[in-house]
Amino acid sequence: TDLYAGLRLAQDSLQRENRPVQLFTYDTGADTTQLKQMLALPELAGMELIIGPIYKSGSKIVARWAQQHQIACVNPLSQDGSLVLDNPWHYLFEPSTATQ
């Protein structure tokens, strides 16, 4: 919830500067089946940036999807360098020292 609250604050700040940003929130939990169903939604292919997933179980799925659809994706919690290896579309928010 802290991550989402921070995104909403950023959205509000950008709105005041006449730079509107639309946020879409999806909660799949740790269920990879739900995650795959969400990624199949047509509106996701039009996103400019995806932040998530929160759970490690879906990280590789989203990393692969982001690369296939050429949509930038930021993983906010993981430090798993294998997610960004050979994937210019996937970023780690706080990569480990080894990954850096």
PEBELKA-V484320 format. One record per residue. N is the residue number from 1. RES is the residue in one letter. PHI is phi as a letter, one per 40 degrees, with the letter a starting at -180 (NA if undefined). PSI is psi in whole degrees, 0 to 359 (* if undefined). OMEGA is omega in degrees with one decimal (none if undefined). Layout:
N;RES;PHI;PSI;OMEGA, N;RES;PHI;PSI;OMEGA
//
This chain:
1;T;NA;330;177.9, 2;D;c;319;178.5, 3;L;c;313;-179.8, 4;Y;c;318;178.7, 5;A;c;320;177.1, 6;G;c;320;177.6, 7;L;c;321;178.8, 8;R;c;322;176.7, 9;L;c;318;178.2, 10;A;c;319;178.2, 11;Q;c;316;179.5, 12;D;c;316;179.6, 13;S;c;317;179.2, 14;L;c;323;178.2, 15;Q;c;318;178.8, 16;R;c;336;178.2, 17;E;c;17;-178.6, 18;N;f;39;176.3, 19;R;b;76;-174.5, 20;P;c;142;177.7, 21;V;b;132;175.7, 22;Q;c;132;176.1, 23;L;b;135;174.9, 24;F;b;132;-177.8, 25;T;b;131;177.7, 26;Y;b;135;179.6, 27;D;b;108;178.5, 28;T;b;355;-176.1, 29;G;g;210;179.7, 30;A;c;6;-176.3, 31;D;c;109;-178.0, 32;T;c;334;176.5, 33;T;c;315;177.2, 34;Q;c;322;179.1, 35;L;c;315;179.3, 36;K;c;322;177.2, 37;Q;c;320;179.0, 38;M;c;317;-179.6, 39;L;c;340;178.3, 40;A;c;351;179.1, 41;L;c;133;-177.4, 42;P;d;326;-176.8, 43;E;c;336;-179.2, 44;L;c;328;-179.5, 45;A;c;343;179.8, 46;G;c;5;-179.6, 47;M;c;152;176.8, 48;E;c;336;-178.5, 49;L;a;139;174.8, 50;I;b;132;175.9, 51;I;b;116;-178.8, 52;G;h;181;4.4, 53;P;c;168;178.5, 54;I;c;322;-176.6, 55;Y;c;140;-177.6, 56;K;c;330;-176.1, 57;S;d;332;-178.0, 58;G;b;0;-173.6, 59;S;d;313;-178.9, 60;K;c;326;178.8, 61;I;c;312;-179.0, 62;V;c;322;178.2, 63;A;d;314;179.1, 64;R;c;317;-180.0, 65;W;c;316;179.9, 66;A;c;319;179.2, 67;Q;c;316;-179.8, 68;Q;c;324;-177.2, 69;H;c;359;180.0, 70;Q;f;51;176.4, 71;I;b;127;-180.0, 72;A;c;138;-178.9, 73;C;b;132;177.8, 74;V;b;122;175.4, 75;N;c;114;-171.1, 76;P;c;343;-173.4, 77;L;b;330;-173.2, 78;S;c;150;171.8, 79;Q;b;19;-177.6, 80;D;c;103;-178.0, 81;G;c;339;180.0, 82;S;c;339;179.6, 83;L;c;331;-176.1, 84;V;b;355;179.2, 85;L;c;121;-179.3, 86;D;f;29;177.9, 87;N;b;93;-178.4, 88;P;c;358;-178.0, 89;W;b;356;-175.6, 90;H;b;132;-177.2, 91;Y;b;151;173.4, 92;L;b;131;-179.3, 93;F;c;315;178.7, 94;E;b;79;-179.5, 95;P;c;153;178.2, 96;S;c;167;177.5, 97;T;c;321;179.4, 98;A;c;319;179.4, 99;T;c;321;179.2, 100;Q;c;*;none
//
